[in-house]
Amino acid sequence: MKSQKCKYCAYYTAYYKKHIIGFERTNVGHCLKFRKLQTQLETCENFKCGEKKEQRQQERIFVSLEQALKSVNDIGQILKEKYLDS
């Protein structure tokens, strides 16, 4: 079992810094249970395993990416038809 640190808790949401290329996870995040700022290494008695949360997030990400890819393909098809028929 993982350590009961905030970064593994279902109530914890990490903050990220935006860089020119990509994002970087910070050591600070938000605890939904207590509605306050937490560092990822803190612990508390209200720890809730976040493994299922991570899996659901990944599933939603893949669904969103599939929808975005379909939209891009649809736009590409429209542009091809428009410019190839001209």
PDB file of N, CA, C and O in Angstrom, chain B, residues numbered from 101:
ATOM      1  N   MET B 101       0.836  -1.184   0.000  1.00  0.00           N
ATOM      2  CA  MET B 101       0.000   0.000   0.000  1.00  0.00           C
ATOM      3  C   MET B 101       0.884   1.251   0.000  1.00  0.00           C
ATOM      4  O   MET B 101       1.937   1.293   0.637  1.00  0.00           O
ATOM      5  N   LYS B 102       0.428   2.252  -0.724  1.00  0.00           N
ATOM      6  CA  LYS B 102       1.175   3.494  -0.802  1.00  0.00           C
ATOM      7  C   LYS B 102       1.153   4.227   0.532  1.00  0.00           C
ATOM      8  O   LYS B 102       0.280   4.011   1.373  1.00  0.00           O
ATOM      9  N   SER B 103       2.125   5.085   0.693  1.00  0.00           N
ATOM     10  CA  SER B 103       2.198   5.931   1.881  1.00  0.00           C
ATOM     11  C   SER B 103       0.969   6.829   1.953  1.00  0.00           C
ATOM     12  O   SER B 103       0.373   7.149   0.925  1.00  0.00           O
ATOM     13  N   GLN B 104       0.588   7.234   3.158  1.00  0.00           N
ATOM     14  CA  GLN B 104      -0.601   8.066   3.331  1.00  0.00           C
ATOM     15  C   GLN B 104      -0.244   9.545   3.237  1.00  0.00           C
ATOM     16  O   GLN B 104      -0.661  10.338   4.082  1.00  0.00           O
ATOM     17  N   LYS B 105       0.510   9.913   2.236  1.00  0.00           N
ATOM     18  CA  LYS B 105       0.865  11.302   2.006  1.00  0.00           C
ATOM     19  C   LYS B 105      -0.195  11.940   1.121  1.00  0.00           C
ATOM     20  O   LYS B 105      -0.880  11.258   0.358  1.00  0.00           O
ATOM     21  N   CYS B 106      -0.317  13.246   1.232  1.00  0.00           N
ATOM     22  CA  CYS B 106      -1.341  13.979   0.494  1.00  0.00           C
ATOM     23  C   CYS B 106      -1.320  13.695  -1.008  1.00  0.00           C
ATOM     24  O   CYS B 106      -2.376  13.584  -1.632  1.00  0.00           O
ATOM     25  N   LYS B 107      -0.132  13.577  -1.587  1.00  0.00           N
ATOM     26  CA  LYS B 107      -0.068  13.419  -3.037  1.00  0.00           C
ATOM     27  C   LYS B 107      -0.727  12.120  -3.517  1.00  0.00           C
ATOM     28  O   LYS B 107      -1.019  11.993  -4.706  1.00  0.00           O
ATOM     29  N   TYR B 108      -0.966  11.163  -2.629  1.00  0.00           N
ATOM     30  CA  TYR B 108      -1.643   9.917  -2.987  1.00  0.00           C
ATOM     31  C   TYR B 108      -3.116   9.900  -2.572  1.00  0.00           C
ATOM     32  O   TYR B 108      -3.811   8.909  -2.795  1.00  0.00           O
ATOM     33  N   CYS B 109      -3.584  10.976  -1.978  1.00  0.00           N
ATOM     34  CA  CYS B 109      -4.943  11.034  -1.436  1.00  0.00           C
ATOM     35  C   CYS B 109      -5.952  11.441  -2.511  1.00  0.00           C
ATOM     36  O   CYS B 109      -5.641  12.238  -3.395  1.00  0.00           O
ATOM     37  N   ALA B 110      -7.144  10.896  -2.427  1.00  0.00           N
ATOM     38  CA  ALA B 110      -8.212  11.223  -3.385  1.00  0.00           C
ATOM     39  C   ALA B 110      -8.693  12.660  -3.233  1.00  0.00           C
ATOM     40  O   ALA B 110      -9.250  13.221  -4.177  1.00  0.00           O
ATOM     41  N   TYR B 111      -8.495  13.260  -2.081  1.00  0.00           N
ATOM     42  CA  TYR B 111      -8.938  14.638  -1.847  1.00  0.00           C
ATOM     43  C   TYR B 111      -7.934  15.680  -2.348  1.00  0.00           C
ATOM     44  O   TYR B 111      -8.263  16.863  -2.435  1.00  0.00           O
ATOM     45  N   TYR B 112      -6.737  15.255  -2.671  1.00  0.00           N
ATOM     46  CA  TYR B 112      -5.656  16.171  -3.041  1.00  0.00           C
ATOM     47  C   TYR B 112      -5.622  16.400  -4.544  1.00  0.00           C
ATOM     48  O   TYR B 112      -5.685  15.454  -5.328  1.00  0.00           O
ATOM     49  N   THR B 113      -5.521  17.660  -4.935  1.00  0.00           N
ATOM     50  CA  THR B 113      -5.347  18.032  -6.334  1.00  0.00           C
ATOM     51  C   THR B 113      -4.087  18.885  -6.430  1.00  0.00           C
ATOM     52  O   THR B 113      -3.995  19.940  -5.801  1.00  0.00           O
ATOM     53  N   ALA B 114      -3.129  18.430  -7.210  1.00  0.00           N
ATOM     54  CA  ALA B 114      -1.849  19.133  -7.321  1.00  0.00           C
ATOM     55  C   ALA B 114      -1.984  20.387  -8.177  1.00  0.00           C
ATOM     56  O   ALA B 114      -2.834  20.466  -9.064  1.00  0.00           O
ATOM     57  N   TYR B 115      -1.132  21.357  -7.893  1.00  0.00           N
ATOM     58  CA  TYR B 115      -1.019  22.549  -8.729  1.00  0.00           C
ATOM     59  C   TYR B 115       0.137  22.341  -9.701  1.00  0.00           C
ATOM     60  O   TYR B 115       1.113  21.662  -9.383  1.00  0.00           O
ATOM     61  N   TYR B 116       0.017  22.930 -10.886  1.00  0.00           N
ATOM     62  CA  TYR B 116       1.037  22.807 -11.917  1.00  0.00           C
ATOM     63  C   TYR B 116       1.500  24.182 -12.368  1.00  0.00           C
ATOM     64  O   TYR B 116       0.720  25.134 -12.377  1.00  0.00           O
ATOM     65  N   LYS B 117       2.782  24.287 -12.747  1.00  0.00           N
ATOM     66  CA  LYS B 117       3.332  25.492 -13.352  1.00  0.00           C
ATOM     67  C   LYS B 117       3.355  25.280 -14.854  1.00  0.00           C
ATOM     68  O   LYS B 117       3.728  24.211 -15.336  1.00  0.00           O
ATOM     69  N   LYS B 118       2.954  26.303 -15.587  1.00  0.00           N
ATOM     70  CA  LYS B 118       3.003  26.216 -17.042  1.00  0.00           C
ATOM     71  C   LYS B 118       4.338  26.762 -17.525  1.00  0.00           C
ATOM     72  O   LYS B 118       4.749  27.857 -17.142  1.00  0.00           O
ATOM     73  N   HIS B 119       5.002  25.998 -18.358  1.00  0.00           N
ATOM     74  CA  HIS B 119       6.256  26.401 -18.974  1.00  0.00           C
ATOM     75  C   HIS B 119       6.042  26.518 -20.471  1.00  0.00           C
ATOM     76  O   HIS B 119       4.968  26.188 -20.973  1.00  0.00           O
ATOM     77  N   ILE B 120       7.037  26.978 -21.177  1.00  0.00           N
ATOM     78  CA  ILE B 120       6.924  27.106 -22.631  1.00  0.00           C
ATOM     79  C   ILE B 120       6.588  25.754 -23.247  1.00  0.00           C
ATOM     80  O   ILE B 120       5.741  25.656 -24.135  1.00  0.00           O
ATOM     81  N   ILE B 121       7.257  24.719 -22.768  1.00  0.00           N
ATOM     82  CA  ILE B 121       6.990  23.364 -23.269  1.00  0.00           C
ATOM     83  C   ILE B 121       6.460  22.524 -22.116  1.00  0.00           C
ATOM     84  O   ILE B 121       7.240  22.006 -21.316  1.00  0.00           O
ATOM     85  N   GLY B 122       5.150  22.386 -22.024  1.00  0.00           N
ATOM     86  CA  GLY B 122       4.551  21.502 -21.041  1.00  0.00           C
ATOM     87  C   GLY B 122       4.294  22.125 -19.678  1.00  0.00           C
ATOM     88  O   GLY B 122       4.341  23.343 -19.503  1.00  0.00           O
ATOM     89  N   PHE B 123       4.020  21.249 -18.721  1.00  0.00           N
ATOM     90  CA  PHE B 123       3.677  21.645 -17.361  1.00  0.00           C
ATOM     91  C   PHE B 123       4.574  20.925 -16.367  1.00  0.00           C
ATOM     92  O   PHE B 123       5.102  19.849 -16.650  1.00  0.00           O
ATOM     93  N   GLU B 124       4.738  21.535 -15.200  1.00  0.00           N
ATOM     94  CA  GLU B 124       5.540  20.934 -14.134  1.00  0.00           C
ATOM     95  C   GLU B 124       4.689  20.874 -12.867  1.00  0.00           C
ATOM     96  O   GLU B 124       4.110  21.878 -12.453  1.00  0.00           O
ATOM     97  N   ARG B 125       4.619  19.703 -12.262  1.00  0.00           N
ATOM     98  CA  ARG B 125       3.874  19.536 -11.016  1.00  0.00           C
ATOM     99  C   ARG B 125       4.631  20.209  -9.874  1.00  0.00           C
ATOM    100  O   ARG B 125       5.837  20.011  -9.726  1.00  0.00           O
ATOM    101  N   THR B 126       3.930  21.001  -9.073  1.00  0.00           N
ATOM    102  CA  THR B 126       4.559  21.671  -7.936  1.00  0.00           C
ATOM    103  C   THR B 126       4.446  20.794  -6.692  1.00  0.00           C
ATOM    104  O   THR B 126       3.796  19.749  -6.726  1.00  0.00           O
ATOM    105  N   ASN B 127       5.070  21.211  -5.604  1.00  0.00           N
ATOM    106  CA  ASN B 127       5.003  20.480  -4.338  1.00  0.00           C
ATOM    107  C   ASN B 127       3.787  20.881  -3.517  1.00  0.00           C
ATOM    108  O   ASN B 127       3.619  20.421  -2.388  1.00  0.00           O
ATOM    109  N   VAL B 128       2.944  21.731  -4.074  1.00  0.00           N
ATOM    110  CA  VAL B 128       1.791  22.273  -3.366  1.00  0.00           C
ATOM    111  C   VAL B 128       0.527  21.918  -4.135  1.00  0.00           C
ATOM    112  O   VAL B 128       0.537  21.810  -5.361  1.00  0.00           O
ATOM    113  N   GLY B 129      -0.560  21.739  -3.391  1.00  0.00           N
ATOM    114  CA  GLY B 129      -1.846  21.455  -4.014  1.00  0.00           C
ATOM    115  C   GLY B 129      -2.985  21.877  -3.109  1.00  0.00           C
ATOM    116  O   GLY B 129      -2.785  22.567  -2.109  1.00  0.00           O
ATOM    117  N   HIS B 130      -4.186  21.450  -3.477  1.00  0.00           N
ATOM    118  CA  HIS B 130      -5.390  21.834  -2.740  1.00  0.00           C
ATOM    119  C   HIS B 130      -6.051  20.585  -2.162  1.00  0.00           C
ATOM    120  O   HIS B 130      -6.232  19.588  -2.861  1.00  0.00           O
ATOM    121  N   CYS B 131      -6.409  20.649  -0.884  1.00  0.00           N
ATOM    122  CA  CYS B 131      -7.135  19.562  -0.234  1.00  0.00           C
ATOM    123  C   CYS B 131      -8.626  19.878  -0.307  1.00  0.00           C
ATOM    124  O   CYS B 131      -9.083  20.871   0.259  1.00  0.00           O
ATOM    125  N   LEU B 132      -9.376  19.039  -0.998  1.00  0.00           N
ATOM    126  CA  LEU B 132     -10.819  19.252  -1.131  1.00  0.00           C
ATOM    127  C   LEU B 132     -11.563  19.013   0.170  1.00  0.00           C
ATOM    128  O   LEU B 132     -12.599  19.630   0.420  1.00  0.00           O
ATOM    129  N   LYS B 133     -11.044  18.125   0.991  1.00  0.00           N
ATOM    130  CA  LYS B 133     -11.691  17.796   2.266  1.00  0.00           C
ATOM    131  C   LYS B 133     -11.671  18.990   3.221  1.00  0.00           C
ATOM    132  O   LYS B 133     -12.691  19.329   3.821  1.00  0.00           O
ATOM    133  N   PHE B 134     -10.504  19.622   3.357  1.00  0.00           N
ATOM    134  CA  PHE B 134     -10.357  20.730   4.303  1.00  0.00           C
ATOM    135  C   PHE B 134     -10.370  22.100   3.637  1.00  0.00           C
ATOM    136  O   PHE B 134     -10.334  23.129   4.311  1.00  0.00           O
ATOM    137  N   ARG B 135     -10.420  22.104   2.308  1.00  0.00           N
ATOM    138  CA  ARG B 135     -10.437  23.349   1.528  1.00  0.00           C
ATOM    139  C   ARG B 135      -9.288  24.273   1.898  1.00  0.00           C
ATOM    140  O   ARG B 135      -9.482  25.442   2.231  1.00  0.00           O
ATOM    141  N   LYS B 136      -8.091  23.715   1.831  1.00  0.00           N
ATOM    142  CA  LYS B 136      -6.912  24.523   2.137  1.00  0.00           C
ATOM    143  C   LYS B 136      -5.717  24.031   1.332  1.00  0.00           C
ATOM    144  O   LYS B 136      -5.739  22.950   0.744  1.00  0.00           O
ATOM    145  N   LEU B 137      -4.681  24.851   1.323  1.00  0.00           N
ATOM    146  CA  LEU B 137      -3.443  24.555   0.639  1.00  0.00           C
ATOM    147  C   LEU B 137      -2.651  23.519   1.427  1.00  0.00           C
ATOM    148  O   LEU B 137      -2.525  23.634   2.647  1.00  0.00           O
ATOM    149  N   GLN B 138      -2.120  22.519   0.752  1.00  0.00           N
ATOM    150  CA  GLN B 138      -1.345  21.457   1.389  1.00  0.00           C
ATOM    151  C   GLN B 138      -0.088  21.216   0.566  1.00  0.00           C
ATOM    152  O   GLN B 138      -0.088  21.420  -0.648  1.00  0.00           O
ATOM    153  N   THR B 139       0.977  20.786   1.222  1.00  0.00           N
ATOM    154  CA  THR B 139       2.128  20.289   0.472  1.00  0.00           C
ATOM    155  C   THR B 139       1.890  18.804   0.217  1.00  0.00           C
ATOM    156  O   THR B 139       1.175  18.140   0.968  1.00  0.00           O
ATOM    157  N   GLN B 140       2.491  18.301  -0.836  1.00  0.00           N
ATOM    158  CA  GLN B 140       2.223  16.915  -1.223  1.00  0.00           C
ATOM    159  C   GLN B 140       2.747  15.886  -0.232  1.00  0.00           C
ATOM    160  O   GLN B 140       2.328  14.729  -0.282  1.00  0.00           O
ATOM    161  N   LEU B 141       3.645  16.266   0.661  1.00  0.00           N
ATOM    162  CA  LEU B 141       4.235  15.314   1.604  1.00  0.00           C
ATOM    163  C   LEU B 141       3.569  15.307   2.974  1.00  0.00           C
ATOM    164  O   LEU B 141       3.961  14.527   3.841  1.00  0.00           O
ATOM    165  N   GLU B 142       2.567  16.164   3.186  1.00  0.00           N
ATOM    166  CA  GLU B 142       1.855  16.172   4.469  1.00  0.00           C
ATOM    167  C   GLU B 142       0.974  14.932   4.578  1.00  0.00           C
ATOM    168  O   GLU B 142       0.636  14.301   3.576  1.00  0.00           O
ATOM    169  N   THR B 143       0.612  14.597   5.807  1.00  0.00           N
ATOM    170  CA  THR B 143      -0.300  13.475   6.047  1.00  0.00           C
ATOM    171  C   THR B 143      -1.406  13.938   6.984  1.00  0.00           C
ATOM    172  O   THR B 143      -1.261  14.933   7.693  1.00  0.00           O
ATOM    173  N   CYS B 144      -2.520  13.197   6.978  1.00  0.00           N
ATOM    174  CA  CYS B 144      -3.603  13.501   7.917  1.00  0.00           C
ATOM    175  C   CYS B 144      -4.427  12.240   8.171  1.00  0.00           C
ATOM    176  O   CYS B 144      -4.256  11.234   7.484  1.00  0.00           O
ATOM    177  N   GLU B 145      -5.311  12.297   9.149  1.00  0.00           N
ATOM    178  CA  GLU B 145      -6.114  11.135   9.524  1.00  0.00           C
ATOM    179  C   GLU B 145      -7.268  10.878   8.557  1.00  0.00           C
ATOM    180  O   GLU B 145      -7.922   9.840   8.658  1.00  0.00           O
ATOM    181  N   ASN B 146      -7.539  11.797   7.619  1.00  0.00           N
ATOM    182  CA  ASN B 146      -8.642  11.635   6.665  1.00  0.00           C
ATOM    183  C   ASN B 146      -8.180  11.159   5.291  1.00  0.00           C
ATOM    184  O   ASN B 146      -8.847  11.402   4.285  1.00  0.00           O
ATOM    185  N   PHE B 147      -7.034  10.480   5.256  1.00  0.00           N
ATOM    186  CA  PHE B 147      -6.500   9.971   3.994  1.00  0.00           C
ATOM    187  C   PHE B 147      -7.490   9.018   3.328  1.00  0.00           C
ATOM    188  O   PHE B 147      -8.065   8.147   3.980  1.00  0.00           O
ATOM    189  N   LYS B 148      -7.678   9.196   2.023  1.00  0.00           N
ATOM    190  CA  LYS B 148      -8.519   8.300   1.235  1.00  0.00           C
ATOM    191  C   LYS B 148      -7.727   7.910  -0.002  1.00  0.00           C
ATOM    192  O   LYS B 148      -7.263   8.779  -0.740  1.00  0.00           O
ATOM    193  N   CYS B 149      -7.569   6.628  -0.233  1.00  0.00           N
ATOM    194  CA  CYS B 149      -6.773   6.129  -1.352  1.00  0.00           C
ATOM    195  C   CYS B 149      -7.270   6.725  -2.668  1.00  0.00           C
ATOM    196  O   CYS B 149      -8.467   6.696  -2.955  1.00  0.00           O
ATOM    197  N   GLY B 150      -6.344   7.266  -3.466  1.00  0.00           N
ATOM    198  CA  GLY B 150      -6.718   7.960  -4.689  1.00  0.00           C
ATOM    199  C   GLY B 150      -6.463   7.182  -5.962  1.00  0.00           C
ATOM    200  O   GLY B 150      -6.513   7.766  -7.044  1.00  0.00           O
ATOM    201  N   GLU B 151      -6.190   5.875  -5.881  1.00  0.00           N
ATOM    202  CA  GLU B 151      -5.872   5.104  -7.078  1.00  0.00           C
ATOM    203  C   GLU B 151      -7.038   5.067  -8.065  1.00  0.00           C
ATOM    204  O   GLU B 151      -6.820   5.188  -9.270  1.00  0.00           O
ATOM    205  N   LYS B 152      -8.256   4.906  -7.586  1.00  0.00           N
ATOM    206  CA  LYS B 152      -9.409   4.871  -8.480  1.00  0.00           C
ATOM    207  C   LYS B 152      -9.625   6.237  -9.122  1.00  0.00           C
ATOM    208  O   LYS B 152     -10.045   6.322 -10.276  1.00  0.00           O
ATOM    209  N   LYS B 153      -9.343   7.293  -8.386  1.00  0.00           N
ATOM    210  CA  LYS B 153      -9.467   8.654  -8.912  1.00  0.00           C
ATOM    211  C   LYS B 153      -8.525   8.833 -10.097  1.00  0.00           C
ATOM    212  O   LYS B 153      -8.918   9.368 -11.134  1.00  0.00           O
ATOM    213  N   GLU B 154      -7.287   8.387  -9.942  1.00  0.00           N
ATOM    214  CA  GLU B 154      -6.307   8.499 -11.016  1.00  0.00           C
ATOM    215  C   GLU B 154      -6.743   7.712 -12.243  1.00  0.00           C
ATOM    216  O   GLU B 154      -6.564   8.176 -13.369  1.00  0.00           O
ATOM    217  N   GLN B 155      -7.308   6.535 -12.044  1.00  0.00           N
ATOM    218  CA  GLN B 155      -7.758   5.714 -13.157  1.00  0.00           C
ATOM    219  C   GLN B 155      -8.914   6.400 -13.887  1.00  0.00           C
ATOM    220  O   GLN B 155      -8.947   6.409 -15.118  1.00  0.00           O
ATOM    221  N   ARG B 156      -9.858   6.970 -13.144  1.00  0.00           N
ATOM    222  CA  ARG B 156     -10.977   7.683 -13.779  1.00  0.00           C
ATOM    223  C   ARG B 156     -10.486   8.900 -14.544  1.00  0.00           C
ATOM    224  O   ARG B 156     -10.990   9.197 -15.627  1.00  0.00           O
ATOM    225  N   GLN B 157      -9.511   9.605 -13.994  1.00  0.00           N
ATOM    226  CA  GLN B 157      -8.953  10.762 -14.688  1.00  0.00           C
ATOM    227  C   GLN B 157      -8.304  10.342 -15.997  1.00  0.00           C
ATOM    228  O   GLN B 157      -8.489  11.001 -17.020  1.00  0.00           O
ATOM    229  N   GLN B 158      -7.554   9.262 -15.976  1.00  0.00           N
ATOM    230  CA  GLN B 158      -6.910   8.775 -17.197  1.00  0.00           C
ATOM    231  C   GLN B 158      -7.943   8.364 -18.232  1.00  0.00           C
ATOM    232  O   GLN B 158      -7.771   8.643 -19.418  1.00  0.00           O
ATOM    233  N   GLU B 159      -9.014   7.704 -17.802  1.00  0.00           N
ATOM    234  CA  GLU B 159     -10.063   7.304 -18.740  1.00  0.00           C
ATOM    235  C   GLU B 159     -10.718   8.528 -19.379  1.00  0.00           C
ATOM    236  O   GLU B 159     -10.973   8.537 -20.583  1.00  0.00           O
ATOM    237  N   ARG B 160     -10.994   9.569 -18.571  1.00  0.00           N
ATOM    238  CA  ARG B 160     -11.590  10.794 -19.110  1.00  0.00           C
ATOM    239  C   ARG B 160     -10.642  11.491 -20.078  1.00  0.00           C
ATOM    240  O   ARG B 160     -11.075  12.041 -21.091  1.00  0.00           O
ATOM    241  N   ILE B 161      -9.357  11.466 -19.768  1.00  0.00           N
ATOM    242  CA  ILE B 161      -8.369  12.078 -20.659  1.00  0.00           C
ATOM    243  C   ILE B 161      -8.368  11.376 -22.010  1.00  0.00           C
ATOM    244  O   ILE B 161      -8.363  12.034 -23.050  1.00  0.00           O
ATOM    245  N   PHE B 162      -8.371  10.046 -22.004  1.00  0.00           N
ATOM    246  CA  PHE B 162      -8.346   9.310 -23.263  1.00  0.00           C
ATOM    247  C   PHE B 162      -9.627   9.527 -24.070  1.00  0.00           C
ATOM    248  O   PHE B 162      -9.571   9.625 -25.296  1.00  0.00           O
ATOM    249  N   VAL B 163     -10.762   9.600 -23.412  1.00  0.00           N
ATOM    250  CA  VAL B 163     -12.022   9.877 -24.118  1.00  0.00           C
ATOM    251  C   VAL B 163     -11.961  11.261 -24.746  1.00  0.00           C
ATOM    252  O   VAL B 163     -12.353  11.439 -25.900  1.00  0.00           O
ATOM    253  N   SER B 164     -11.471  12.243 -23.993  1.00  0.00           N
ATOM    254  CA  SER B 164     -11.357  13.611 -24.522  1.00  0.00           C
ATOM    255  C   SER B 164     -10.392  13.672 -25.698  1.00  0.00           C
ATOM    256  O   SER B 164     -10.662  14.352 -26.688  1.00  0.00           O
ATOM    257  N   LEU B 165      -9.276  12.970 -25.596  1.00  0.00           N
ATOM    258  CA  LEU B 165      -8.310  12.953 -26.692  1.00  0.00           C
ATOM    259  C   LEU B 165      -8.889  12.300 -27.942  1.00  0.00           C
ATOM    260  O   LEU B 165      -8.657  12.771 -29.056  1.00  0.00           O
ATOM    261  N   GLU B 166      -9.639  11.221 -27.762  1.00  0.00           N
ATOM    262  CA  GLU B 166     -10.285  10.571 -28.912  1.00  0.00           C
ATOM    263  C   GLU B 166     -11.277  11.509 -29.586  1.00  0.00           C
ATOM    264  O   GLU B 166     -11.336  11.568 -30.814  1.00  0.00           O
ATOM    265  N   GLN B 167     -12.061  12.247 -28.793  1.00  0.00           N
ATOM    266  CA  GLN B 167     -13.019  13.203 -29.349  1.00  0.00           C
ATOM    267  C   GLN B 167     -12.299  14.334 -30.074  1.00  0.00           C
ATOM    268  O   GLN B 167     -12.729  14.760 -31.147  1.00  0.00           O
ATOM    269  N   ALA B 168     -11.205  14.822 -29.494  1.00  0.00           N
ATOM    270  CA  ALA B 168     -10.442  15.892 -30.138  1.00  0.00           C
ATOM    271  C   ALA B 168      -9.836  15.412 -31.457  1.00  0.00           C
ATOM    272  O   ALA B 168      -9.853  16.137 -32.451  1.00  0.00           O
ATOM    273  N   LEU B 169      -9.307  14.199 -31.464  1.00  0.00           N
ATOM    274  CA  LEU B 169      -8.731  13.639 -32.681  1.00  0.00           C
ATOM    275  C   LEU B 169      -9.785  13.485 -33.765  1.00  0.00           C
ATOM    276  O   LEU B 169      -9.522  13.773 -34.933  1.00  0.00           O
ATOM    277  N   LYS B 170     -10.975  13.035 -33.389  1.00  0.00           N
ATOM    278  CA  LYS B 170     -12.061  12.912 -34.361  1.00  0.00           C
ATOM    279  C   LYS B 170     -12.426  14.277 -34.932  1.00  0.00           C
ATOM    280  O   LYS B 170     -12.659  14.403 -36.134  1.00  0.00           O
ATOM    281  N   SER B 171     -12.476  15.292 -34.087  1.00  0.00           N
ATOM    282  CA  SER B 171     -12.790  16.643 -34.561  1.00  0.00           C
ATOM    283  C   SER B 171     -11.730  17.154 -35.527  1.00  0.00           C
ATOM    284  O   SER B 171     -12.055  17.752 -36.553  1.00  0.00           O
ATOM    285  N   VAL B 172     -10.466  16.920 -35.200  1.00  0.00           N
ATOM    286  CA  VAL B 172      -9.382  17.346 -36.089  1.00  0.00           C
ATOM    287  C   VAL B 172      -9.478  16.612 -37.416  1.00  0.00           C
ATOM    288  O   VAL B 172      -9.297  17.224 -38.470  1.00  0.00           O
ATOM    289  N   ASN B 173      -9.758  15.318 -37.388  1.00  0.00           N
ATOM    290  CA  ASN B 173      -9.909  14.554 -38.625  1.00  0.00           C
ATOM    291  C   ASN B 173     -11.081  15.059 -39.452  1.00  0.00           C
ATOM    292  O   ASN B 173     -10.987  15.141 -40.677  1.00  0.00           O
ATOM    293  N   ASP B 174     -12.188  15.399 -38.792  1.00  0.00           N
ATOM    294  CA  ASP B 174     -13.353  15.941 -39.499  1.00  0.00           C
ATOM    295  C   ASP B 174     -13.013  17.267 -40.176  1.00  0.00           C
ATOM    296  O   ASP B 174     -13.378  17.498 -41.328  1.00  0.00           O
ATOM    297  N   ILE B 175     -12.312  18.131 -39.449  1.00  0.00           N
ATOM    298  CA  ILE B 175     -11.913  19.424 -40.022  1.00  0.00           C
ATOM    299  C   ILE B 175     -10.955  19.209 -41.193  1.00  0.00           C
ATOM    300  O   ILE B 175     -11.069  19.875 -42.222  1.00  0.00           O
ATOM    301  N   GLY B 176     -10.019  18.288 -41.035  1.00  0.00           N
ATOM    302  CA  GLY B 176      -9.090  17.969 -42.119  1.00  0.00           C
ATOM    303  C   GLY B 176      -9.815  17.472 -43.352  1.00  0.00           C
ATOM    304  O   GLY B 176      -9.460  17.849 -44.469  1.00  0.00           O
ATOM    305  N   GLN B 177     -10.823  16.635 -43.174  1.00  0.00           N
ATOM    306  CA  GLN B 177     -11.594  16.119 -44.308  1.00  0.00           C
ATOM    307  C   GLN B 177     -12.341  17.246 -45.018  1.00  0.00           C
ATOM    308  O   GLN B 177     -12.375  17.297 -46.248  1.00  0.00           O
ATOM    309  N   ILE B 178     -12.932  18.139 -44.248  1.00  0.00           N
ATOM    310  CA  ILE B 178     -13.652  19.281 -44.835  1.00  0.00           C
ATOM    311  C   ILE B 178     -12.695  20.157 -45.638  1.00  0.00           C
ATOM    312  O   ILE B 178     -13.017  20.569 -46.752  1.00  0.00           O
ATOM    313  N   LEU B 179     -11.525  20.441 -45.079  1.00  0.00           N
ATOM    314  CA  LEU B 179     -10.553  21.280 -45.796  1.00  0.00           C
ATOM    315  C   LEU B 179     -10.034  20.586 -47.060  1.00  0.00           C
ATOM    316  O   LEU B 179      -9.858  21.234 -48.092  1.00  0.00           O
ATOM    317  N   LYS B 180      -9.791  19.293 -46.989  1.00  0.00           N
ATOM    318  CA  LYS B 180      -9.351  18.561 -48.183  1.00  0.00           C
ATOM    319  C   LYS B 180     -10.391  18.649 -49.287  1.00  0.00           C
ATOM    320  O   LYS B 180     -10.069  18.935 -50.440  1.00  0.00           O
ATOM    321  N   GLU B 181     -11.645  18.399 -48.920  1.00  0.00           N
ATOM    322  CA  GLU B 181     -12.714  18.451 -49.922  1.00  0.00           C
ATOM    323  C   GLU B 181     -12.843  19.848 -50.504  1.00  0.00           C
ATOM    324  O   GLU B 181     -13.059  20.005 -51.706  1.00  0.00           O
ATOM    325  N   LYS B 182     -12.713  20.862 -49.662  1.00  0.00           N
ATOM    326  CA  LYS B 182     -12.859  22.247 -50.117  1.00  0.00           C
ATOM    327  C   LYS B 182     -11.750  22.615 -51.087  1.00  0.00           C
ATOM    328  O   LYS B 182     -12.023  23.206 -52.132  1.00  0.00           O
ATOM    329  N   TYR B 183     -10.516  22.284 -50.770  1.00  0.00           N
ATOM    330  CA  TYR B 183      -9.391  22.723 -51.587  1.00  0.00           C
ATOM    331  C   TYR B 183      -9.073  21.773 -52.737  1.00  0.00           C
ATOM    332  O   TYR B 183      -8.487  22.205 -53.730  1.00  0.00           O
ATOM    333  N   LEU B 184      -9.430  20.519 -52.643  1.00  0.00           N
ATOM    334  CA  LEU B 184      -9.188  19.588 -53.754  1.00  0.00           C
ATOM    335  C   LEU B 184     -10.247  19.737 -54.837  1.00  0.00           C
ATOM    336  O   LEU B 184      -9.975  19.477 -56.009  1.00  0.00           O
ATOM    337  N   ASP B 185     -11.459  20.155 -54.454  1.00  0.00           N
ATOM    338  CA  ASP B 185     -12.527  20.337 -55.433  1.00  0.00           C
ATOM    339  C   ASP B 185     -12.428  21.690 -56.142  1.00  0.00           C
ATOM    340  O   ASP B 185     -13.064  21.901 -57.175  1.00  0.00           O
ATOM    341  N   SER B 186     -11.637  22.593 -55.590  1.00  0.00           N
ATOM    342  CA  SER B 186     -11.539  23.947 -56.174  1.00  0.00           C
ATOM    343  C   SER B 186     -10.639  23.970 -57.365  1.00  0.00           C
ATOM    344  O   SER B 186     -10.446  25.023 -57.972  1.00  0.00           O
TER     345      SER B 186
END
